[in-house]
Amino acid sequence: MPRLGSKKSRHGCVQCKARRVKCDENRPCGACARYRVECSLLSASVSGRAQTVSQTPSESSPHASTPEPANRPSVSPGPAAADSVKYPHTPINQYEPIYTPPQPTTGKWIQDLELMYHYTAHAHTTMPGVEAARQIWGFAVPQEGFKHSHLMHALLAYSANHLAYINLSRAPYYQVLASTHQSAALTGLNRALADLGPANCHALFASASLTIMNAFADARTHSLEVLIEIFQLLRGMSFVLNTAVPWIENGPFAAIIRPGDGSEVSRPSALLSSFLVEIQAASYPLPTEPLENQASRIKAAEQLRASLQYSIDTSGHPALRAAMTWPTQLEVDFLEALKAGQDPKICELMRLYCRLLEFASSDWWFVSGWRGISSRI
């Protein structure tokens, strides 16, 4: 699966690497101190000192006898003498230990508990889908996350992103947590994809779905370049779904991908209906357009029109569904032409997609940051 990568740093902390910002390498670094999150540089420093101290006793000979304390009274073997021995009362805290283990760091696990609580109480209710699917997101998915760390990280990242959305005064703090968990989720997800099978396909599907929503929610730089990266992630999720759909349909997460009964389908808005006409117009060829661009663009336009029409007919949230479906169908040639940005008809088609994404943003918080993107292409 393609990654939302970041530039590597030789000595920076994990948190700054996840956020793709420069780390000042202090212990803790300035960014972690400012956002009040645990810094991996500080943890590494404490761990190193603890290891050095804990190895000190092993350097002495294992056969050396332990010297008796000078002030310990001698005890006679007789019972009477033993009964008469009087040990002076010593307060339990009189002697300082050679090494005091560091106290458990409560910050990180309290942060994660907060995120888990918010997810199970509130965030899972913001998921797309029918009520049965949201129940799975709220209960079955966290249970599966206990067995697959990449899924748990993706779940906590979704919760942190939602907290950043509803709590603007602490948004930077939660965005750091979201970036950290999203980075861990992507790493674990890419590793687990090598062994995709019936045993882990459910966790991989849920993790990939959450990762996509997190990518839309956490993209603080809302640009065409970032959107293309998200398209690549969506294509990776499509690989998971297409490979594992027979297993998922017969597993605990079946309701997430099962078509609805039509009860949520409403009459399409005039705006969505007009989109179909505009998309059709975007497929017309230009005399000056290179033939290779023309073929990939016409195919992409037809795929966008078909995705939107199918979503209107079957889904209660057609704009979001089409916005998530279309990128999974795009070919590499179209994405390369889109990156080049030199074909006006491809840019026109992309603006139509972005307007569809903006339409979905009125109902779904995790794409709300993309409002206005169509005017910047």
C-alpha positions in Angstrom: 0.0 0.0 0.0 1.4 3.5 -0.8 2.5 5.4 2.2 1.9 9.0 3.3 5.6 9.2 3.9 7.7 11.8 5.8 11.3 13.0 5.5 13.6 11.0 7.7 15.5 12.5 10.6 18.6 10.9 12.1 18.2 12.1 15.7 14.7 13.6 15.9 12.0 12.3 18.1 9.2 9.9 16.9 6.5 12.5 17.4 8.2 15.2 15.3 8.9 12.6 12.5 5.2 11.7 12.5 4.2 15.4 12.2 6.9 15.9 9.6 8.4 18.9 11.4 12.0 19.7 12.4 12.9 18.4 15.9 15.3 20.5 18.0 16.5 17.3 19.7 16.3 18.6 23.2 15.1 16.1 25.9 12.2 16.6 25.7 12.1 18.5 22.4 10.4 21.9 22.2 7.5 20.7 20.1 6.6 17.8 22.5 6.9 20.2 25.5 4.7 22.8 23.9 1.9 20.2 23.0 2.4 18.4 26.4 2.9 15.0 24.8 5.5 12.3 25.8 8.8 12.8 23.9 10.6 9.6 22.7 13.9 11.3 23.3 13.2 11.7 27.0 12.0 8.0 27.2 15.2 6.8 25.5 17.3 8.8 27.9 15.6 7.4 31.0 15.7 3.9 29.5 19.5 4.2 28.8 20.2 5.2 32.4 18.1 2.5 33.8 19.9 -0.1 31.8 23.3 1.1 32.9 22.4 1.0 36.6 20.6 -2.3 36.4 23.7 -4.0 34.9 26.1 -2.8 37.7 25.5 -5.8 40.1 26.2 -8.4 37.4 29.7 -7.0 37.0 30.8 -8.5 40.3 31.6 -12.2 40.7 28.5 -14.4 41.0 30.5 -16.4 43.7 31.4 -13.4 45.9 29.8 -13.6 49.3 27.5 -10.8 50.4 29.1 -9.0 53.3 27.1 -8.8 56.5 26.2 -5.3 57.6 28.5 -4.1 60.4 25.7 -3.2 62.8 23.8 -6.5 62.5 23.7 -8.3 65.9 25.0 -11.9 66.1 22.5 -14.6 66.8 23.2 -17.6 69.0 21.9 -20.9 67.8 20.0 -21.6 71.1 16.3 -20.8 71.2 16.7 -18.8 74.3 19.3 -16.6 72.8 17.3 -16.2 69.7 14.3 -15.1 71.7 16.4 -12.5 73.5 17.8 -10.8 70.3 16.5 -7.3 70.0 16.6 -5.6 66.6 16.5 -1.8 66.7 13.4 -0.3 65.1 14.4 1.2 61.8 12.0 3.5 59.9 11.3 1.9 56.5 12.4 5.0 54.6 15.6 5.6 56.5 17.9 4.1 53.8 17.8 5.3 50.2 17.9 2.5 47.6 20.8 2.3 45.3 18.5 2.8 42.3 15.0 4.1 42.3 13.0 2.9 39.2 11.3 5.6 37.3 7.6 6.0 38.1 5.3 4.8 35.3 4.6 7.5 32.8 0.9 8.1 33.1 0.7 10.6 30.3 0.6 8.3 27.3 -1.8 5.7 28.6 -4.1 8.3 29.9 -4.1 10.0 26.5 -4.9 6.7 24.8 -7.7 6.0 27.4 -9.2 9.4 26.6 -9.1 8.6 22.9 -10.6 5.1 23.4 -13.4 6.5 25.6 -14.2 9.2 23.0 -14.2 6.7 20.2 -16.6 4.3 21.9 -18.8 7.0 23.3 -19.0 9.5 20.4 -16.6 9.2 17.4 -17.8 5.9 16.1 -21.3 7.4 15.7 -19.9 9.7 13.0 -19.0 6.8 10.7 -20.7 6.5 7.3 -23.1 3.7 6.8 -26.4 2.3 8.2 -27.0 1.9 11.9 -25.9 -1.8 11.9 -22.5 -0.7 10.4 -22.0 2.0 13.1 -22.7 -0.6 15.8 -19.9 -2.7 14.3 -17.6 0.3 14.3 -18.4 1.0 17.9 -18.1 -2.5 19.4 -16.7 -5.2 17.1 -13.9 -3.1 15.6 -12.3 -2.1 19.0 -12.4 -5.8 20.0 -10.5 -6.7 16.8 -8.1 -3.9 17.5 -6.9 -5.7 20.7 -5.5 -8.4 18.4 -4.1 -6.1 15.7 -2.1 -3.0 16.8 -2.4 -1.3 13.4 -6.2 -1.3 13.7 -6.0 0.1 17.3 -3.7 2.9 16.2 -6.0 3.8 13.3 -9.0 3.8 15.6 -7.2 6.1 18.1 -6.1 8.4 15.3 -9.7 8.7 14.2 -10.8 9.6 17.7 -8.0 12.2 18.0 -8.9 13.8 14.7 -12.5 14.1 15.8 -11.5 15.7 19.1 -9.4 18.2 17.2 -12.4 19.0 15.0 -14.8 19.6 17.9 -12.3 21.2 20.3 -10.5 23.9 18.4 -8.8 25.3 21.5 -6.9 22.0 21.9 -6.7 21.1 18.2 -2.9 21.2 17.9 -2.6 18.9 20.9 -5.0 16.3 19.4 -3.5 16.7 15.9 -0.1 15.6 17.3 -1.7 12.5 18.8 -3.6 11.8 15.6 -0.4 12.1 13.5 1.5 9.8 15.8 -1.2 7.1 15.8 -1.7 7.4 12.0 2.0 6.9 11.4 2.0 3.8 13.5 -1.1 2.5 11.8 0.4 3.0 8.3 3.6 1.2 9.3 1.7 -1.8 10.8 -0.8 -1.9 7.9 1.9 -2.0 5.2 3.7 -4.8 7.1 0.5 -6.8 7.7 -0.6 -6.6 4.0 2.2 -9.0 3.1 0.2 -11.8 4.9 -3.4 -10.8 3.8 -5.7 -13.8 4.4 -8.9 -15.0 6.0 -7.5 -14.6 9.5 -6.6 -10.9 9.3 -8.6 -9.5 6.4 -11.3 -8.1 8.7 -8.8 -6.1 10.7 -6.9 -4.9 7.5 -10.2 -3.8 5.9 -11.2 -1.8 9.0 -7.7 -0.4 9.5 -7.5 0.7 5.8 -10.9 2.3 6.0 -10.0 4.3 9.1 -6.7 5.2 7.6 -8.4 6.8 4.6 -10.8 8.8 6.7 -7.8 9.9 8.9 -5.9 11.0 5.8 -8.7 13.2 4.7 -9.2 14.6 8.3 -5.5 15.1 9.2 -4.4 16.7 5.9 -3.6 20.2 7.3 -2.2 21.2 3.9 -5.2 20.8 1.7 -3.5 20.8 -1.7 -3.7 18.8 -4.9 -0.4 17.0 -4.1 -1.8 15.8 -0.8 -5.1 14.8 -2.5 -3.2 12.6 -5.0 -1.4 10.9 -2.1 -4.8 10.1 -0.6 -5.9 8.7 -3.9 -3.0 6.3 -3.8 -4.0 5.2 -0.3 -7.6 4.7 -1.6 -6.2 2.5 -4.4 -4.4 0.5 -1.8 -7.6 0.0 0.2 -9.3 -1.1 -3.0 -6.7 -3.9 -3.3 -7.6 -5.1 0.2 -11.3 -5.0 -0.5 -11.1 -6.7 -3.9 -8.9 -9.4 -2.6 -10.8 -10.1 0.7 -14.4 -9.2 -0.1 -15.6 -12.9 -0.1 -14.1 -13.4 3.4 -15.4 -10.0 4.7 -18.9 -10.7 3.4 -19.0 -13.8 5.6 -17.2 -12.3 8.6 -18.0 -10.0 11.6 -17.8 -6.8 9.6 -20.1 -7.8 6.8 -22.7 -5.1 7.5 -20.1 -2.4 6.7 -19.8 -3.4 3.1 -23.3 -4.9 2.6 -25.5 -2.7 0.4 -28.4 -1.0 2.3 -32.0 -1.9 1.9 -32.8 1.4 0.2 -34.3 3.0 3.2 -31.6 5.6 3.4 -31.7 6.5 -0.3 -33.3 9.9 -0.8 -34.2 11.9 -3.9 -30.9 13.3 -5.3 -30.4 17.1 -5.0 -30.5 19.3 -8.1 -26.8 19.9 -7.5 -25.8 16.3 -7.7 -28.0 15.8 -10.8 -26.3 18.7 -12.5 -22.9 17.1 -11.6 -23.8 14.2 -13.9 -24.3 16.6 -16.8 -21.1 18.5 -16.1 -19.1 15.3 -15.8 -20.4 14.1 -19.2 -19.3 17.4 -20.7 -15.8 17.0 -19.2 -15.4 13.8 -21.2 -15.5 15.5 -24.6 -12.2 15.5 -26.5 -10.2 18.6 -27.3 -8.5 19.0 -30.7 -5.2 20.0 -29.1 -5.2 17.3 -26.4 -2.5 14.6 -26.5 -4.2 11.3 -27.5 -2.8 9.4 -24.4 -4.2 12.0 -22.1 -7.5 12.0 -24.0 -8.0 8.3 -23.5 -7.3 8.2 -19.8 -9.3 11.3 -19.1 -12.4 10.1 -21.0 -12.2 6.8 -19.1 -11.8 8.6 -15.8 -14.7 10.9 -16.6 -17.0 8.0 -17.4 -15.9 6.2 -14.2 -16.7 9.3 -12.1 -20.1 9.7 -13.7 -20.9 5.9 -13.2 -19.7 6.1 -9.6 -21.9 9.1 -8.8 -25.0 7.6 -10.6 -24.6 4.2 -8.7 -24.1 6.1 -5.4 -27.3 8.1 -6.0 -29.2 5.0 -6.8 -28.0 2.9 -3.8 -26.6 5.1 -1.0 -28.0 7.6 1.5 -24.8 9.6 1.2 -24.0 9.5 -2.5 -21.5 12.4 -2.7 -19.2 10.8 -0.1 -19.5 7.4 -1.5 -18.6 8.6 -5.0 -15.8 10.7 -3.7 -14.3 7.5 -2.0 -15.0 5.2 -4.9 -13.8 7.0 -7.9 -10.1 7.3 -6.9 -9.8 3.5 -6.5 -10.6 3.2 -10.2 -8.0 5.6 -11.6 -5.2 4.4 -13.7 -1.5 5.4 -13.2 -1.5 7.4 -16.5 -4.3 9.6 -15.4 -2.6 10.3 -12.0 0.7 11.1 -13.7 -1.1 13.6 -16.1 -2.9 15.0 -13.0 0.4 15.6 -11.3 1.8 17.4 -14.3 -1.2 19.7 -14.3 -0.8 20.7 -17.9 -4.1 19.3 -19.4 -6.9 21.8 -18.9 -9.6 19.1 -19.3 -8.0 16.9 -16.7 -7.9 19.9 -14.3 -11.6 20.6 -15.1 -12.5 17.0 -14.3 -10.5 17.2 -11.0 -12.4 20.4 -10.1 -15.7 18.6 -10.5 -14.4 15.9 -8.2 -13.4 18.5 -5.6 -16.8 20.1 -5.8 -18.3 16.6 -5.1 -15.9 16.4 -2.1 -17.0 19.8 -0.9 -20.7 18.8 -1.2 -19.9 15.8 1.1 -18.2 18.0 3.6 -21.5 19.5 4.7 -22.4 16.1 6.2 -19.1 14.5 7.1 -16.6 16.2 9.4 -13.5 14.3 8.3 -13.7 15.9 4.8 -14.8 19.4 6.0 -11.2 20.8 5.7 -11.4 20.4 1.9 -14.0 23.1 1.4 -12.7 25.5 -1.2 -10.2 23.1 -2.8 -11.9 23.3 -6.2 -11.1 27.0 -6.5 -7.4 26.2 -6.0 -7.0 23.8 -8.9 
